[in-house]
Amino acid sequence: MTPDPDTRAVTAALAARTGTDPADWFLVFKARYGLQVVFDMLREIRGPGDVVTQIFTCATAVDPILVAGLTPVHADVSAATVSIDPDSLVLPDRVRAVVVQHTFGIVDDDRAARVAATARAAGALVVEDSAHCATRMARDASGAPIADVSVHSFGIEKVLPTRFGGAVWVNPATGDAALRRSLVDELAGLPAAGPRLDALARVYRTQVGVLNRLPRAVAAPLRGALTRLRVFEPAVAPVEARGRLPYRPMRPSAWMTRQVAAALPGLDAVQRRRAAAVAEYQRLLGDAVQVPASARPDDPLVRWPFFAADGPTAVRILQALGAAGVYAGSWYRPALFPGVGDPARYGYTPGDGRLAVSEDLVERVVNLPTGGDVTQARRAADVVLRVVGAPRST
């Protein structure tokens, strides 16, 4: 299938930003469907087995593993990266893939490369989840990408304001030629999102704007009703809390692709604005709260994460931020955010001592918005400082 001009523009931009070849990039409706294609082909080529991932994530990052007929196995994370800890990583015998997630956009090249080395030594595919940091990849000491497959998102609450779309990069140096060929063929042949999803993507911004202006007691049931009627496309659908996905993999509609093509030239400006907010949070709050050590002050994070002293303090901070009109978040509380009906289906048993760091961080996490300006960052930081009782830096 010959790509259309907008698809070519997007893949060329992605390649230019990452030092890769446009021919190795493929567009998807949402990043989770790119992951599904990867895991579908992995099971088809290598058979059933385990995919190592983490509970400090969204359920939609684990659903593709389940839908593909593979088994999620959770590794503990490092407090420095909120990603799989290479120092405690032990792989199961039937490991098929290991997911390296750049949580909040924190990219730690050294730790990611060590996880990738452990995965490759066991014959596992290295799948990079760059959903929070589109066009940024972990690289080894030579500057080469560490991943066999890298998945990026342009979706809701990610770095770009595009709401829909994602991309998958397939490393031409991947050792399994049969798997790579299957991935490329499947991704290249995906059907486009149909008229209904195209229409919902076009009105999504308006719908959310209206819902956000309504009282929560009204907005929440209305959002649910619109979702059930299939006239609203939510960030996380109800079936995605039950180990399923609502659609088969597809590529974006032409309109969605045009939005991504139009937004990518402005990514540098977006990243500068987010990095400025991150730097201000770090300056004002870095000594007052626990911050992941691998989050650098100039990182263009999708949200700025920190960990309160304990769970009740985290809740108080979030309540105070909400009362002050600050759109803060609790990604990823609960584990497998925003929560799943049956954790066991996801391979997770709450209280598992092997996931002690993950569960501790889940309990204490708060994350602040980075999409506004520095003044907004200062307002949010002031609220946090009042709750934790720390003085503001001058």
MOBEL-V405711 format. One record per residue. N is the residue number from 1. RES is the residue in one letter. PSI is psi in radians with two decimals (none if undefined). Layout:
n={N:N}
res={RES:RES}
psi={PSI:PSI}
This chain:
n={1:2:3:4:5:6:7:8:9:10:11:12:13:14:15:16:17:18:19:20:21:22:23:24:25:26:27:28:29:30:31:32:33:34:35:36:37:38:39:40:41:42:43:44:45:46:47:48:49:50:51:52:53:54:55:56:57:58:59:60:61:62:63:64:65:66:67:68:69:70:71:72:73:74:75:76:77:78:79:80:81:82:83:84:85:86:87:88:89:90:91:92:93:94:95:96:97:98:99:100:101:102:103:104:105:106:107:108:109:110:111:112:113:114:115:116:117:118:119:120:121:122:123:124:125:126:127:128:129:130:131:132:133:134:135:136:137:138:139:140:141:142:143:144:145:146:147:148:149:150:151:152:153:154:155:156:157:158:159:160:161:162:163:164:165:166:167:168:169:170:171:172:173:174:175:176:177:178:179:180:181:182:183:184:185:186:187:188:189:190:191:192:193:194:195:196:197:198:199:200:201:202:203:204:205:206:207:208:209:210:211:212:213:214:215:216:217:218:219:220:221:222:223:224:225:226:227:228:229:230:231:232:233:234:235:236:237:238:239:240:241:242:243:244:245:246:247:248:249:250:251:252:253:254:255:256:257:258:259:260:261:262:263:264:265:266:267:268:269:270:271:272:273:274:275:276:277:278:279:280:281:282:283:284:285:286:287:288:289:290:291:292:293:294:295:296:297:298:299:300:301:302:303:304:305:306:307:308:309:310:311:312:313:314:315:316:317:318:319:320:321:322:323:324:325:326:327:328:329:330:331:332:333:334:335:336:337:338:339:340:341:342:343:344:345:346:347:348:349:350:351:352:353:354:355:356:357:358:359:360:361:362:363:364:365:366:367:368:369:370:371:372:373:374:375:376:377:378:379:380:381:382:383:384:385:386:387:388:389:390:391:392:393:394}
res={M:T:P:D:P:D:T:R:A:V:T:A:A:L:A:A:R:T:G:T:D:P:A:D:W:F:L:V:F:K:A:R:Y:G:L:Q:V:V:F:D:M:L:R:E:I:R:G:P:G:D:V:V:T:Q:I:F:T:C:A:T:A:V:D:P:I:L:V:A:G:L:T:P:V:H:A:D:V:S:A:A:T:V:S:I:D:P:D:S:L:V:L:P:D:R:V:R:A:V:V:V:Q:H:T:F:G:I:V:D:D:D:R:A:A:R:V:A:A:T:A:R:A:A:G:A:L:V:V:E:D:S:A:H:C:A:T:R:M:A:R:D:A:S:G:A:P:I:A:D:V:S:V:H:S:F:G:I:E:K:V:L:P:T:R:F:G:G:A:V:W:V:N:P:A:T:G:D:A:A:L:R:R:S:L:V:D:E:L:A:G:L:P:A:A:G:P:R:L:D:A:L:A:R:V:Y:R:T:Q:V:G:V:L:N:R:L:P:R:A:V:A:A:P:L:R:G:A:L:T:R:L:R:V:F:E:P:A:V:A:P:V:E:A:R:G:R:L:P:Y:R:P:M:R:P:S:A:W:M:T:R:Q:V:A:A:A:L:P:G:L:D:A:V:Q:R:R:R:A:A:A:V:A:E:Y:Q:R:L:L:G:D:A:V:Q:V:P:A:S:A:R:P:D:D:P:L:V:R:W:P:F:F:A:A:D:G:P:T:A:V:R:I:L:Q:A:L:G:A:A:G:V:Y:A:G:S:W:Y:R:P:A:L:F:P:G:V:G:D:P:A:R:Y:G:Y:T:P:G:D:G:R:L:A:V:S:E:D:L:V:E:R:V:V:N:L:P:T:G:G:D:V:T:Q:A:R:R:A:A:D:V:V:L:R:V:V:G:A:P:R:S:T}
psi={2.21:2.16:2.57:2.93:-0.67:-0.70:-0.76:-0.66:-0.71:-0.85:-0.59:-0.71:-0.73:-0.73:-0.73:-0.64:-0.36:-0.03:0.64:-3.03:2.31:-0.52:-0.26:0.08:2.46:2.41:2.55:2.77:-0.82:2.66:-0.59:-0.52:-0.47:-0.76:-0.69:-0.75:-0.77:-0.84:-0.58:-0.86:-0.60:-0.79:-0.69:-0.70:-0.73:-0.13:3.08:2.70:-2.85:2.56:2.12:2.19:-2.65:2.74:-0.32:1.30:-3.13:2.57:-0.56:-0.24:-0.30:-0.50:-0.75:-0.52:-0.80:-0.80:-0.59:-0.09:0.33:3.00:2.11:2.35:2.24:2.29:2.71:2.72:2.89:2.43:-0.34:-0.55:-0.34:0.63:2.95:2.30:2.01:-0.41:-0.38:0.07:2.16:2.16:2.48:2.84:-0.61:0.51:2.31:-0.52:2.73:2.29:2.13:1.85:2.24:1.38:2.24:0.01:0.16:2.02:1.92:1.73:-0.78:-0.89:-0.70:-0.73:-0.61:-0.71:-0.78:-0.70:-0.71:-0.73:-0.82:-0.61:-0.46:0.07:0.34:2.59:2.43:1.96:2.05:2.18:1.67:0.53:-0.58:-0.03:1.02:2.27:0.02:2.32:2.62:2.50:2.67:-3.03:-0.43:-0.12:0.01:2.53:2.47:-0.28:2.65:-0.62:2.35:2.21:2.25:2.64:2.47:0.38:-2.88:2.27:0.48:-2.86:-0.77:2.71:0.55:-0.38:-0.61:2.73:2.67:3.06:2.58:2.24:2.25:2.03:2.12:-0.29:0.06:2.31:-0.48:1.66:-0.66:-0.74:-0.75:-0.76:-0.73:-0.73:-0.85:-0.80:-0.76:-0.79:-0.69:-0.44:0.18:2.46:2.73:2.65:2.43:-3.08:-0.65:-0.85:-0.62:-0.79:-0.71:-0.62:-0.66:-0.57:0.01:-0.83:-0.76:-0.78:-0.81:-0.68:-0.74:-0.83:-0.66:-0.37:-0.16:2.68:2.54:-0.65:-0.43:-0.74:-0.75:-0.90:-0.57:-0.74:-0.76:-0.72:-0.75:-0.64:-0.78:-0.59:-0.07:0.59:0.26:2.28:1.76:2.83:-0.69:2.03:2.70:-0.68:-0.33:-0.04:0.07:0.33:0.36:2.96:2.53:-0.31:2.89:2.80:2.49:2.88:2.93:2.74:2.93:-0.70:-0.78:-0.76:-0.67:-0.65:-0.71:-0.76:-0.65:-0.52:-0.57:-0.65:-0.36:0.13:-0.65:-0.76:-0.70:-0.79:-0.67:-0.74:-0.77:-0.70:-0.64:-0.72:-0.75:-0.79:-0.67:-0.74:-0.78:-0.72:-0.75:-0.53:-0.15:-0.51:-0.07:-0.40:2.92:2.15:2.43:2.21:-0.47:-0.05:1.90:2.66:-0.33:0.27:2.36:1.15:2.56:-0.52:2.66:1.97:2.57:2.97:2.12:2.99:-0.56:3.05:-0.86:-0.64:-0.69:-0.75:-0.75:-0.70:-0.80:-0.70:-0.73:-0.69:-0.77:-0.74:-0.49:0.05:0.34:2.20:1.48:3.12:2.88:0.56:2.10:1.27:2.10:3.05:2.64:0.95:2.46:0.41:2.56:2.70:-0.69:1.64:-0.57:-0.60:-0.52:0.11:0.37:2.25:1.89:2.40:0.05:2.03:-0.35:-0.17:0.57:-0.74:-0.78:-0.85:-0.63:-0.77:-0.66:-0.74:-0.53:0.06:2.48:2.52:2.44:2.60:2.53:0.09:-0.19:-2.83:3.14:-0.60:-0.74:-0.65:-0.69:-0.69:-0.81:-0.76:-0.69:-0.71:-0.80:-0.79:-0.63:-0.69:-0.74:-0.13:0.55:2.55:2.67:2.41:2.56:none}
